[in-house]
Amino acid sequence: MAQKPSIPKGTRDFGPAEMARRNYIFDTIRSVFRLYGFRQIETPAMEQMSSLMGKYGEEGDKLLFRIQNSGEKAAEAPEKGLRYDLTVPFARYVVQHREELQFPFRRYQIQPVWRADRPQKGRYREFYQCDVDIIGTDSLLSELELVQIVREVYSRFGIRVSLHINNRKVLAGIAEVIGEPDKITDITVAIDKMEKIGADKVNEELLERGLSREAVDKLQPILRLTGTNMQKLDAIAALLAGSETGTKGVEELREVFRLCDGHTQQDNSFRIELDLTLARGLNYYTGAIFEVKALDAAMGSITGGGRYDNLTGIFGLPGVSGVGISFGADRIYDVLCDLNLFPAATGDSTQLLFVTFGQAELQYALAWADRLRSKGVNTEVYPEPAKMKKQMGYADANRIPYVAVVGENEMQTQTVMLKDMQTGEQHPVTLQQLEQAFS
């Protein structure tokens, strides 16, 4: 008995309807990236494992997909893996192609990534990321542009979001003032789970990771700060006064908030929050860190990113700072579905179907379809003069909004009978009138 066909857990097939919606997501995000002057690149699905390991923190490294046999002689083949994100491959790309690039370099990239994660709602093993990065400048104007891009993208989707911001220098400063400067990675990995597991579990994990009870106690008032963004900044500035690194992080956050207040409108559909529990567990972040959550859907982060000062250094080009964010297309898809925000029709949809009664009518319809396609109208011709019920059923099943019926009378009068499939209304139109209807 033949085995029932299936796909690996954590992956999905996408039919025409789903792909139309996914392309709507990609096209919307791509258009905003281009609006801000970013240019597209692509990198291979696989990278050398030496490029990937050690960049994502201890938990991220566990989720790397290794490629067991790459078709090369085992003794000669360096170990390879599927890319975990698009940022590390981008850093490798920048170093490898640095002589061809003009800095600051602004790139976007829309490709799949793979993680050996446990599949669950909103979490897949294969998923698309839509990344935008600026590399080769320390200017905090770059952070402002990323905030503006987030606002513009989600405004176009109609998704209300909250953008959370923190700074890894602030987190490093916190580690210093609680007396555990060498535990910064342990602290960030633990507190990044605050929303998922709660404060008590985070404190337990901090103790398990070797922090003293005194240090964990000192951390509590910092993690529970309340008030406006500026009130929290003032409070954390006072707490971190003894840390040069932490103070620098506070100053960077003040400037980012100042720029955002002057150039990004906040309202009930978009708000920016200082979140001192935001850590993002990736080791390469050194400055601002971002995370975006939908306000009206039960979903985790749908966009995230941050500033990295020396990611290129691990590939031999030190001292090049970059900042970027990544839109999770698959989670955005789920949010748009949950909130019923997809448009009724997308650019991938057939706009008009020709149905016919005979071979002569079919030839007549083909000529009209050629003309309409030349005008950019998405047009189909039912490939045979089958029973009208079958042809109309095809239009209904594929949600084609308009049908052009061709019979002997239409051929004699050089018209078609145009039917609105939603209202059922129909009337004869000439080719010129049909072109104008879809212009």
N, C-alpha and C positions, 0 to 999 in steps of 0.2 A: 504493500500500500504506500502510495507516494506521501511524503511528508508534507503536512500543511504549510504553505508558505507563510513566513513571518519576518519581522525585522527585529533588531536588537532592542532591548528595553532602553528607554530614554531617548529613542529616536522616533521620527514620525514621517509618514508619507503626506504629501500635500497634493490634492487634486486641483483641477482648474479653478474652482471657486475659491479655495484657500490661497492658491498662488496669486489670483487677482488681488486678494486682500493683502497678501504679503508684499506684492509689488507696489501697492498703494503706500505701505509703510516705507519701503526702501526709497521710492520716488520722492515722498514727502521729505524724508530726512536728507536725501541727497541734494534736493533743491535748496534746502536751508544751508547745508555745508557750502554749496557753490555760491550762495548769496554772500557769504562771508569770505570768499576768495580762497577756499581750500581746493586742492587738486588730488585726484584719485591715484592710488597705487594698489598693487596686490603683491602678496608674498606666498610662498609655497605652503601647502597644508602641513607638511612635515618640516621639522627643524632638527639640527643636531641636538641630542640630549644635553650636551655640554652648554648649549645656548639657553636651554630651558631650566635646568636644575638650579635651585638656590635663589630664584628670582621671585617666588610666590609665597615664601614662608613655608614652615614645616607642613602645614595642612595642605597647602596648594601643591607642593611637590608630590604628595601622596596621590593626587588626582590626575597626574600626567599619564596619558596613554602612550605606552611604548610600542614601537614597531618591531616585532620579533625577527622577521626575515625580510630584508630589503633587497634581496636578489644579488647581493655582492658576496664575495668570498668572506667568510666569517672573520678571518684573521685581519682582513683589510678594512672592514666596514665599521666606521664609528657608529655608536648607538644613536638611533633616531627616535623621535616621538612626534605625535600630532600636537599642533600648537594649542596652548592652553588659553591664550588671549592674543590680541593683535599688537599690544604695546611692546612686548619684548622682541618679537620679530621686526617691528618697526625700528627699534633701536639698533638691531643688527643691520637692517637695511641702510640706515643713516650712515653707520660707520663704513659699511662696505661700499657705498656709493657717494661718500662725502665729497669727492672731487667733482661730481656732477651736480651737486645741490647748491642752491643759493640760500643762505641763512638770513633771517629765520625762515625755516621751511615749514609750510603749512600743508598737511596732507589729511585726506580722509580715506577710509578703508572699510568696505562692507563685505565680510567673508565669514564662513563658519569657523567655530572653534570647538574643541572637544575636551570634556572632563570626565574622568572615571568616577562620577558622583553617584549617589543613590537616587534614582529617579523618584520624583514626587511632583505635586502641583507646582508649576512655575519653575521647575528645575529639571533640565534635560542633560543628556550626555553629549548631544550634538545640537548646537544652536548658533544663531547668527549674531554677530556684534557689528555695530555701526560706529566706528571710531573716528574721532577728529582730534588732531594734535598740532601744537605749535612747538617747534623745537629750535633752540639756538638763541633764545632771549630769556632774560630774567624778569622782564616787565610784567607787572601785575595787570596790565591792560589785557593780557592774554586770558587771565582768569575772568575778567569782566566779559570778554567775548564769549567764553564758554557758557557763562550764566545766561547771556543774551540768546545764545543758540538754544539752550534748554527751554527758555521761555517761548521762543518762536516755534520750535518743533511741537511742543505740547499744546500751544495755542492753536496750531493748525489741526491737531488731532482732536481738540475739544476735551482734553483730559486735564482736570484740575490736579496740580502737583505741589508738593513741598520739596524745596531744595535745601538739603542739610549741608552745612559747611563746617569744617574744622581744620586744624593745621597740625601736621606731624611734629613740628617744632614745639607746639604747645604740649603735645603728649610727651615729648622728650623732657620738657621742662617739668611736667608733673612727676615723671619718674625721678627726676633729680630732687625735687623738694620733699618727696616722701621718703627719700633716702635709698632708692633702688634704681640708680641710673643704668646699671647693667641689665636690668630686667625690662627694658622698654619693649622688646618683642613680645615677651610673655604678657605684659600689661595690655598691649594693643590687641593681641589675639583674643584675650579674655574679654575685655570690655566691648569689643566689636560684636559680642554675642548678647549684649545687654537686653536689647528688645526681644530677642528670640528666647532666652532662658531666664531673664530676670536678674535683679541685683544680688539676691542670695546665692544663686548658682554661680554667678560671676565671681563673687567673693570666695566661694569654695574653690573655684578653679585657680584663682590667684594664689591662695594658700598652697594648693597642690603644686603650683609651679615654683614654689620656693620663696614667695614674698613673706615677710614677717607680718604678724598680726598688727603690729604698730603701723606698718606701712599701709596695710589694707584699711585700717581705721582712718588714717590721714587722707586716704583717697576718697572717702565717702562724701564729705561736703563738696568736693570738687565735682563729683559726678552728679550731684543733686542740685546744682545751681539752677535758679529760676529767674524769671524776669525777661525784659526785652533783650534783644541781641546786644545792645550797648551796655545795659546793666550787667549782663553776664560777662562781657569783655572787661568791664571795669573791675568786677570781682575777681576774675581769673588773673588780671594784671597784678592786682595786689598780692594774690597768693603766690604768683610766680616772680615776684620782684627780685628774688635772690638768684634767679636763673637767667643767664644771658641768652641762652637758646630759646627758652620759653618766652622771654620778653620780645625777642625778635619775631616769634610766631604771632604773638598778640598784635604787634605793630602791622604785620602783613595782613592779618584778618581785619584790622581797623580800616586799612586802605582798601581792601576788597569790598567791604561793606559800604565805604564812602563812595567808591566808584559805582557800585550797584544802585545806591540810593539816587545818584545823579543821572543814571543812564538806563535803568531797568525798572519799569513800573511794576509794583506789587499790588495785588488785589485779591479777591476771594478765589481766583483761579490759579494764582501763582504767588507763593510766598517763600522767603528765604529765612532759614533758621540757623543760628549757631548751635551746634550739637557737640558738646564736649565728650560724649560717649562714642561718637563716630570715629572709628580707627581705620577701617578697611585693612584687612590683614595682609595685603601685599607688601613685601619688604622694600620695594623700590621707591615708595613715596617718601618725599622729604619736606614738602611744604603743604600747600592747600590740598584738602581732600573733599570730594563732593559725593553726595548720594541723593538720588531723587526717588520719591515714593508717590504713588497715586493716592489722592485724598479720598476717592470714592470706591476703591476696589481693594480687596484683601489680597495683596500681592507684596512681595519683598521689593528690594531695590530694582528699579527699571532703568536707571542710568547711574553710572558712577565713574569716578576718575580722580585725578589729582596731579600735583607737581612732582616731578622727579628730576633731581639735580645732577645725577651722575650715572644714569642707566647705560649710557653709551660707554662709560668708562670700563665696564666689564668686557667690552669688545675692543678696547684699545684706543678710545677717544674720550679722555677724561674732561670734566669741566664743561659739559654741554647740557644746559638745563632745558627741560621741556615740560609741557603740561597738556593734559588731554582728558577727554571723557569718552565713555562708551555707552551707546544706547542698546539695550537688550531687545532686539526685534521680536523674539519669541514671547517675552513677557508683555511687551507692548501689544502684541497680537491678542494675547489672552485678556488684557485689560480692555481693549477696544471691543472684544466680543462680550465681556461681562457687562459693559456699559452700553452696548448696542450703539456704538459710535461709528461703525464703518459706513461709508456712503452707500446708497442703494445701488449705484453703478460705478464701475471703475474704468480706467482707460483700456483694460484688457477685455472688456465685455463686448460681445457682438451687439451692434445697435440695430441692425436690420437683417431680416431673413426673407429671401425670395422663395415662395412656394408656387408650384406650377401644376397644370392639368395634363400636359403632354410634352412630347419631345420638342415640338416647334416652340412652345412656350418656354421650355428650358433654355433653348438657344437665345431666345429674346431676353430672358432674365440674365444670362451670362453677360451680354453686352451692356446692360444697365449696371450690373455689379462692377464690371471693369471701370466704368465711368465714375461710380461712387467711390470706389477704392482709390482712384487717382485723386480724389478730393479729400482723402483722409477719413472716410466713413468706414467703420468696421462692419463688413458686410459678408454674409454667408448666402450660398445658394443651396437649397436642399438638393442632393445629388441625383434624385430620380423623381419622376412624377407619380409618387405613391398616393394612397388614399389621403384626402385632405385632412381627415381626423388625425392620421399619423403624423403628417407634416406639422399641423398646428400643435399637436402634443409635444413634438420635439421643441418647438418654440417655447411652450410653457415650461417644460422640464429644464430648459437652459436659461430661463428668465430673459428671453430676448424681448425687448419692449415693443418692437414694431415688426409687422410682417407685411410684405408686398406680395399680393396675390396676382398671378398672371394667368388669364384665361383667353379664350378666343376673342371676346369683346374688347379686352384691354389691348390686345395686339392690334385690332382694327382701329382703335381710337388713339393708339400710341400713348397709352397710360398704364398705370398699375393701380390696383385697389389697395390703398394703404390702411392697415388696421392697427389701431392702438390696442395692444394686448391687455392693458390694465382696465381700460374703460369699455372696450368692445366696439368703440366708434370706428367707422370706416368711411372712406370717400376716395374717389378717383383723383389721381394727381399725375401731372406730366413729369418728365425727367427733370426739367428745370425747377419745378416746384418741389420735387423730392430733394434735389441738391440744396435748395434754400432752406428746407425744413431741418436739415442736419448741419447747416453751416454755423 
